[in-house]
Amino acid sequence: MMKMQMRDVQERADRELQDALNRPKSASSVATNPEIYELREEVEKLENKVDDLMNQLDDKETENRRLATDIDDLNEQLRGDRQQIQQLKKDLSDALLAAEHERNNFKAEHKNSIDQDSSNQQNEEVKTVDQTTVFFLLQSQRAQLEREMDNKLQETKTNLMAASRKQVEELQRAHDQKIKEQKIIDEKRKLMESQQTKSTTLAPSESTTVIGRPLTERVPVVHYEPGVLVSRLRRMEKPQLNESEKDDLLRKLQKLEKKQKAEILRLQKELDRVNRTWEMKVTILQQTLHALKDESFLRTSLQRQAARLQHAAVVYASDGPAVIVTDRKDYAAGRPYRTLVQPDKTKHTVPFNTADRPAADTPFSEDRPTPTLPSEDKPRVESNEDTSLIANPAGVDDTETQETNENSSMLESSTSAHQVVDPV
């Protein structure tokens, strides 16, 4: 707006000057030529003054735009810092919630483990004492670690809140200072505009009056020095924020940001260390519980097996062949012998026909036919199948033994023994 007014005034002055120059010369033009020259000089001075004012106005507008850009940058930085503070608060609250959730989960797991231990305590008294001692130690360590973690989290929270509060105060002060500077700049600009409007209104009025009057009259011309107005404006200006101060403030903010990042990393590492410690302790506790459960199960299994095997007896067969074929005359004459294994593991050889056979109602009895003698023309060939048949003849049925020993275990049923007879 000011530029347009200045341009209009200058165009009006140029037109009036051109009209004055284009007028026809009168008889007294020779006498008025010096006045015309003076008027031209005055117009040139006014034009120079207007150009200086225009340049100053452009400089001030450039300065205002730069300051507005700086203010926008500071506002953007302030918003970013506020968002960062909000993010830090959110991260801290999330960390606290995660720690609380982990502590509750550990309490629940610890409670379940205590319930399992209480059920195991009813079975074994010695294991109960060991488990209670271990759990007491773990509980005391857990309580101590929880207190340390709560203290560290509280201290970290207070430090972060204090640092964020301090940073917000510094940014708020910088923002207020920028707002004050902007207000001062606006007031200066308004004052300059008012002064420029006054000077522009005075300049065309004087030029018009000078040109409108007859040339014979001498009109005093008022000269305005451009340096006077600039010096007054400079005296009215207040000291602004220097570049060095801006750099100092920026360095302070960067240092504070680095400190906060280092503190966040330290807290993250501390949280990871505490998590690893708790995971290790929980793993050790679970392994201890599994070992105790395995030992308890093994003891109960051994006790049950001992109770089942208390009245069992096992008779082992010899590793050698059950039937030995020889070429003795007694064997060919039809008088074979056999060896009986007594319960006291002693062997007694008696003729086959006269040997006493045990009763068939005992679990160690056997009822098998007397083997026929092979002919002398055919040599007898033994195999593993013959040995297995002699050791367990086809006429014997194991179901009778299983029916008589229904309450015995699988070990008793698998190791039910028969007397092994080796015909010699």
C-alpha positions as CSV (number, residue, x, y, z in Angstrom):
1,M,0.0,0.0,0.0
2,M,2.8,2.4,0.9
3,K,4.6,1.6,-2.3
4,M,1.5,2.3,-4.4
5,Q,1.0,5.7,-2.7
6,M,4.7,6.5,-3.1
7,R,4.5,5.6,-6.8
8,D,1.3,7.7,-7.3
9,V,2.9,10.7,-5.7
10,Q,6.1,10.3,-7.8
11,E,4.0,9.9,-11.0
12,R,2.0,13.0,-10.1
13,A,5.2,15.0,-9.5
14,D,6.7,13.8,-12.8
15,R,3.6,14.9,-14.7
16,E,3.5,18.3,-13.1
17,L,7.2,18.7,-13.8
18,Q,6.7,17.7,-17.4
19,D,3.8,20.1,-17.8
20,A,5.9,22.9,-16.4
21,L,8.7,22.1,-18.8
22,N,6.3,21.8,-21.8
23,R,4.8,25.2,-21.3
24,P,5.7,27.8,-23.9
25,K,8.4,30.2,-22.9
26,S,7.3,33.7,-22.0
27,A,9.3,36.9,-22.4
28,S,10.6,36.6,-18.9
29,S,11.7,33.0,-19.3
30,V,15.3,34.0,-19.2
31,A,14.8,35.6,-15.9
32,T,13.0,32.5,-14.5
33,N,15.5,29.9,-15.7
34,P,17.4,29.7,-12.4
35,E,14.2,29.0,-10.5
36,I,13.4,26.2,-12.9
37,Y,16.9,24.7,-12.2
38,E,16.3,25.0,-8.5
39,L,13.0,23.3,-8.8
40,R,14.5,20.5,-10.7
41,E,17.2,20.1,-8.1
42,E,14.6,20.0,-5.4
43,V,12.6,17.4,-7.3
44,E,15.7,15.3,-7.7
45,K,16.4,15.5,-4.0
46,L,12.8,14.5,-3.2
47,E,13.1,11.6,-5.5
48,N,16.4,10.5,-3.9
49,K,14.8,10.8,-0.5
50,V,11.8,8.7,-1.7
51,D,14.1,6.1,-3.1
52,D,16.0,5.9,0.2
53,L,12.8,5.5,2.1
54,M,11.7,2.8,-0.3
55,N,15.0,0.9,0.2
56,Q,14.7,1.2,3.9
57,L,11.1,-0.1,3.7
58,D,12.3,-3.1,1.7
59,D,15.1,-3.8,4.2
60,K,12.6,-3.7,7.1
61,E,10.2,-6.0,5.3
62,T,13.0,-8.4,4.6
63,E,14.0,-8.3,8.3
64,N,10.4,-8.8,9.3
65,R,10.1,-11.9,7.0
66,R,13.3,-13.3,8.4
67,L,12.2,-12.8,12.0
68,A,8.8,-14.3,11.2
69,T,10.6,-17.4,9.7
70,D,12.8,-17.6,12.8
71,I,9.7,-17.5,15.0
72,D,8.0,-20.2,12.9
73,D,11.1,-22.4,13.3
74,L,11.2,-21.9,17.0
75,N,7.5,-22.7,17.3
76,E,8.0,-25.8,15.3
77,Q,10.9,-26.8,17.5
78,L,8.8,-26.1,20.6
79,R,6.0,-28.3,19.2
80,G,8.6,-31.0,18.5
81,D,10.0,-30.8,22.0
82,R,6.5,-31.0,23.4
83,Q,5.8,-34.1,21.3
84,Q,9.1,-35.6,22.5
85,I,8.2,-34.9,26.1
86,Q,4.8,-36.5,25.6
87,Q,6.4,-39.5,24.0
88,L,8.9,-39.8,26.9
89,K,6.0,-39.7,29.3
90,K,4.1,-42.3,27.4
91,D,7.2,-44.5,27.2
92,L,7.7,-44.2,30.9
93,S,4.1,-45.0,31.7
94,D,4.3,-48.0,29.3
95,A,7.5,-49.2,31.0
96,L,5.8,-48.8,34.4
97,L,2.7,-50.7,33.3
98,A,4.9,-53.5,31.8
99,A,6.9,-53.8,35.0
100,E,3.7,-54.0,37.0
101,H,2.2,-56.5,34.7
102,E,5.4,-58.6,34.9
103,R,5.4,-58.4,38.6
104,N,1.7,-59.5,38.8
105,N,2.4,-62.4,36.4
106,F,5.4,-63.5,38.5
107,K,3.2,-63.3,41.6
108,A,0.6,-65.5,40.0
109,E,3.2,-68.0,38.8
110,H,4.8,-68.0,42.2
111,K,1.4,-68.6,43.8
112,N,0.8,-71.6,41.5
113,S,4.2,-73.0,42.3
114,I,3.5,-72.5,46.0
115,D,0.2,-74.4,45.6
116,Q,2.0,-77.3,43.8
117,D,4.6,-77.3,46.6
118,S,2.0,-77.4,49.3
119,S,0.4,-80.5,47.5
120,N,3.9,-82.1,47.4
121,Q,4.5,-81.3,51.1
122,Q,1.7,-83.6,52.1
123,N,3.6,-86.6,50.6
124,E,7.2,-85.9,51.7
125,E,8.1,-84.0,54.8
126,V,11.8,-83.7,54.0
127,K,11.2,-82.3,50.5
128,T,8.8,-79.9,52.1
129,V,11.4,-78.4,54.3
130,D,13.8,-78.0,51.4
131,Q,11.2,-76.4,49.1
132,T,10.0,-73.9,51.8
133,T,13.6,-72.9,52.4
134,V,14.2,-72.4,48.7
135,F,11.0,-70.4,48.2
136,F,11.8,-68.3,51.3
137,L,15.1,-67.4,49.8
138,L,13.7,-66.7,46.4
139,Q,10.9,-64.7,47.9
140,S,13.3,-62.5,49.9
141,Q,15.4,-62.0,46.8
142,R,12.4,-61.2,44.7
143,A,11.2,-58.6,47.3
144,Q,14.6,-57.0,47.4
145,L,14.8,-56.8,43.6
146,E,11.3,-55.4,43.4
147,R,12.2,-52.7,46.0
148,E,15.3,-51.8,44.0
149,M,13.5,-51.7,40.7
150,D,10.7,-49.5,42.2
151,N,13.3,-47.1,43.7
152,K,15.1,-46.9,40.4
153,L,12.0,-46.3,38.4
154,Q,10.8,-43.7,40.8
155,E,14.1,-41.9,40.7
156,T,14.2,-42.1,36.9
157,K,10.7,-40.8,36.7
158,T,11.5,-37.8,38.9
159,N,14.6,-37.0,36.9
160,L,12.8,-37.2,33.6
161,M,10.0,-35.0,34.9
162,A,12.4,-32.4,36.3
163,A,14.4,-32.4,33.0
164,S,11.3,-32.1,30.9
165,R,9.8,-29.4,33.1
166,K,13.1,-27.4,32.9
167,Q,13.2,-27.8,29.1
168,V,9.6,-26.7,28.8
169,E,10.3,-23.7,30.9
170,E,13.3,-22.7,28.8
171,L,11.4,-23.2,25.6
172,Q,8.5,-21.2,27.0
173,R,10.8,-18.3,27.9
174,A,12.3,-18.4,24.5
175,H,8.9,-18.4,22.9
176,D,7.8,-15.4,25.1
177,Q,10.9,-13.5,24.2
178,K,10.3,-14.1,20.5
179,I,6.7,-12.9,20.9
180,K,7.9,-9.8,22.6
181,E,10.4,-9.2,19.8
182,Q,7.7,-9.7,17.2
183,K,5.5,-7.2,19.0
184,I,8.3,-4.6,19.1
185,I,9.0,-5.2,15.4
186,D,5.4,-4.7,14.6
187,E,5.3,-1.5,16.5
188,K,8.4,-0.2,14.8
189,R,6.9,-1.1,11.4
190,K,3.7,0.7,12.2
191,L,5.7,3.8,13.4
192,M,7.8,3.8,10.2
193,E,4.7,3.5,8.1
194,S,3.0,6.4,9.8
195,Q,6.1,8.5,9.5
196,Q,6.5,7.6,5.8
197,T,2.8,8.4,5.1
198,K,3.3,11.8,6.8
199,S,6.5,12.5,4.8
200,T,4.8,11.5,1.5
201,T,1.8,13.7,2.2
202,L,4.1,16.6,3.0
203,A,6.2,16.1,-0.1
204,P,3.5,16.3,-2.8
205,S,1.7,19.2,-1.1
206,E,4.9,21.3,-1.2
207,S,5.7,20.3,-4.8
208,T,2.2,21.3,-5.9
209,T,2.3,24.6,-4.1
210,V,5.7,25.4,-5.5
211,I,4.5,24.6,-9.0
212,G,1.1,26.2,-8.6
213,R,2.5,29.6,-7.5
214,P,3.8,32.1,-10.0
215,L,7.4,31.7,-10.8
216,T,8.2,35.2,-9.8
217,E,7.7,34.3,-6.1
218,R,10.5,32.7,-4.1
219,V,9.2,29.8,-2.0
220,P,11.5,28.5,0.8
221,V,12.2,24.8,0.4
222,V,12.5,22.5,3.4
223,H,15.2,19.9,3.1
224,Y,14.8,16.5,4.9
225,E,17.9,14.6,5.5
226,P,17.4,10.8,5.2
227,G,20.0,10.1,7.9
228,V,18.0,11.9,10.6
229,L,15.0,9.7,10.3
230,V,17.2,6.5,10.2
231,S,19.1,7.6,13.3
232,R,15.8,8.3,15.2
233,L,14.5,4.9,14.3
234,R,17.7,3.2,15.4
235,R,17.6,5.0,18.7
236,M,14.0,3.7,19.1
237,E,15.0,0.1,18.4
238,K,15.7,-2.2,21.4
239,P,18.5,-4.8,21.5
240,Q,17.5,-8.0,19.8
241,L,18.7,-11.6,20.1
242,N,22.1,-12.0,18.5
243,E,23.2,-15.0,16.5
244,S,25.7,-16.0,19.2
245,E,22.9,-16.2,21.7
246,K,20.8,-18.2,19.4
247,D,23.7,-20.6,18.9
248,D,24.2,-20.9,22.6
249,L,20.5,-21.7,23.1
250,L,20.6,-24.2,20.3
251,R,23.7,-25.9,21.8
252,K,22.0,-26.1,25.2
253,L,19.0,-27.7,23.7
254,Q,21.2,-30.2,21.8
255,K,23.1,-31.1,25.0
256,L,19.8,-31.6,26.9
257,E,18.5,-33.8,24.1
258,K,21.7,-35.9,24.2
259,K,21.4,-36.2,28.0
260,Q,17.9,-37.4,27.8
261,K,18.7,-39.9,25.1
262,A,21.6,-41.3,27.2
263,E,19.3,-41.5,30.2
264,I,16.7,-43.3,28.1
265,L,19.3,-45.8,26.9
266,R,20.6,-46.4,30.4
267,L,17.0,-47.0,31.7
268,Q,16.4,-49.4,28.8
269,K,19.6,-51.3,29.6
270,E,18.7,-51.5,33.3
271,L,15.2,-52.7,32.4
272,D,16.7,-55.4,30.1
273,R,19.1,-56.5,32.8
274,V,16.3,-56.8,35.4
275,N,14.2,-58.7,32.9
276,R,17.1,-61.1,32.2
277,T,17.7,-61.6,35.9
278,W,14.1,-62.4,36.6
279,E,14.0,-64.8,33.6
280,M,17.1,-66.6,34.9
281,K,15.6,-66.8,38.4
282,V,12.3,-68.1,37.1
283,T,14.1,-70.7,34.9
284,I,16.2,-71.9,37.9
285,L,13.0,-72.1,40.0
286,Q,11.2,-74.1,37.3
287,Q,14.2,-76.5,36.9
288,T,14.3,-77.0,40.7
289,L,10.6,-77.7,40.8
290,H,10.9,-80.2,37.9
291,A,13.8,-81.9,39.6
292,L,11.8,-82.2,42.8
293,K,8.8,-83.5,41.0
294,D,11.0,-86.1,39.1
295,E,12.6,-87.2,42.3
296,S,9.3,-87.5,44.1
297,F,7.9,-89.5,41.2
298,L,10.9,-91.8,41.2
299,R,10.7,-92.4,44.9
300,T,7.1,-93.3,44.8
301,S,7.7,-95.6,41.8
302,L,10.5,-97.3,43.6
303,Q,8.4,-97.7,46.7
304,R,5.5,-99.3,44.6
305,Q,7.9,-101.6,42.8
306,A,9.5,-102.7,46.1
307,A,6.0,-103.4,47.5
308,R,5.1,-105.4,44.5
309,L,8.4,-107.3,44.3
310,Q,8.5,-108.1,48.1
311,H,7.0,-111.6,47.7
312,A,8.4,-112.4,44.1
313,A,11.0,-115.0,43.3
314,V,13.0,-115.3,40.2
315,V,14.8,-118.4,38.8
316,Y,17.2,-117.9,36.0
317,A,17.9,-120.5,33.3
318,S,21.4,-121.6,32.4
319,D,23.0,-120.0,29.4
320,G,24.0,-123.4,27.9
321,P,21.9,-125.7,25.7
322,A,19.0,-127.3,27.4
323,V,19.5,-130.7,25.7
324,I,23.0,-132.2,25.2
325,V,23.2,-135.2,22.8
326,T,25.9,-137.7,23.6
327,D,26.8,-141.1,22.4
328,R,27.0,-142.8,25.7
329,K,25.8,-146.4,26.0
330,D,23.4,-145.6,28.8
331,Y,21.6,-143.2,26.6
332,A,21.5,-145.7,23.7
333,A,20.3,-148.4,26.1
334,G,17.2,-146.4,27.0
335,R,18.3,-145.2,30.4
336,P,18.5,-141.4,30.1
337,Y,19.2,-139.1,33.0
338,R,18.1,-135.6,33.7
339,T,19.3,-132.9,36.1
340,L,16.8,-131.3,38.4
341,V,17.4,-127.8,39.8
342,Q,16.4,-127.6,43.4
343,P,15.0,-124.4,45.0
344,D,18.3,-123.9,46.8
345,K,20.0,-123.7,43.3
346,T,21.6,-127.1,43.7
347,K,21.6,-129.7,40.9
348,H,20.6,-133.3,41.3
349,T,20.9,-135.9,38.6
350,V,18.4,-138.8,38.6
351,P,17.1,-141.3,36.1
352,F,14.4,-139.8,33.9
353,N,11.8,-142.4,34.6
354,T,12.2,-142.5,38.3
355,A,12.5,-138.7,38.8
356,D,9.9,-137.1,41.0
357,R,7.8,-134.5,39.1
358,P,6.5,-131.5,41.0
359,A,2.8,-130.9,41.4
360,A,1.0,-129.1,38.7
361,D,-0.8,-126.6,40.9
362,T,2.3,-124.5,41.7
363,P,3.5,-121.6,39.6
364,F,6.9,-123.4,39.2
365,S,5.4,-126.6,37.9
366,E,5.6,-127.8,34.4
367,D,3.7,-130.5,32.6
368,R,5.3,-131.6,29.4
369,P,5.6,-135.0,27.7
370,T,8.7,-137.1,28.0
371,P,10.8,-136.5,24.9
372,T,11.3,-139.5,22.7
373,L,14.7,-140.8,22.0
374,P,16.0,-140.3,18.5
375,S,17.0,-143.2,16.4
376,E,20.6,-144.2,16.1
377,D,20.6,-144.0,12.3
378,K,19.6,-140.2,12.3
379,P,21.9,-137.8,14.0
380,R,20.1,-135.3,16.2
381,V,20.5,-131.7,15.2
382,E,19.6,-129.0,17.7
383,S,18.6,-125.5,17.0
384,N,17.4,-122.5,18.9
385,E,13.8,-123.5,18.2
386,D,14.3,-127.0,19.8
387,T,15.9,-125.2,22.8
388,S,13.1,-122.8,23.1
389,L,10.6,-125.7,22.9
390,I,12.4,-127.6,25.6
391,A,12.6,-124.6,27.8
392,N,8.9,-123.8,27.2
393,P,7.1,-126.8,25.8
394,A,3.9,-126.4,23.7
395,G,1.8,-128.2,26.2
396,V,2.3,-125.5,28.9
397,D,-0.1,-122.6,28.9
398,D,1.0,-119.4,30.6
399,T,-2.6,-118.2,31.2
400,E,-2.9,-120.5,34.2
401,T,0.1,-118.7,35.8
402,Q,-1.4,-115.3,35.0
403,E,-4.7,-116.3,36.5
404,T,-3.0,-117.4,39.7
405,N,-1.0,-114.1,39.9
406,E,-3.6,-111.5,39.0
407,N,-2.4,-109.0,41.6
408,S,1.3,-109.3,40.6
409,S,2.9,-106.6,38.5
410,M,4.2,-106.8,34.9
411,L,7.7,-107.6,36.2
412,E,6.3,-110.6,38.1
413,S,4.4,-111.8,35.1
414,S,7.3,-111.4,32.7
415,T,9.8,-113.1,35.1
416,S,7.6,-116.1,36.1
417,A,10.0,-118.9,36.3
418,H,9.8,-122.6,35.5
419,Q,12.1,-125.3,36.4
420,V,14.6,-126.0,33.6
421,V,15.4,-129.6,33.0
422,D,18.5,-130.6,31.1
423,P,18.4,-134.2,30.1
424,V,21.9,-135.6,30.1
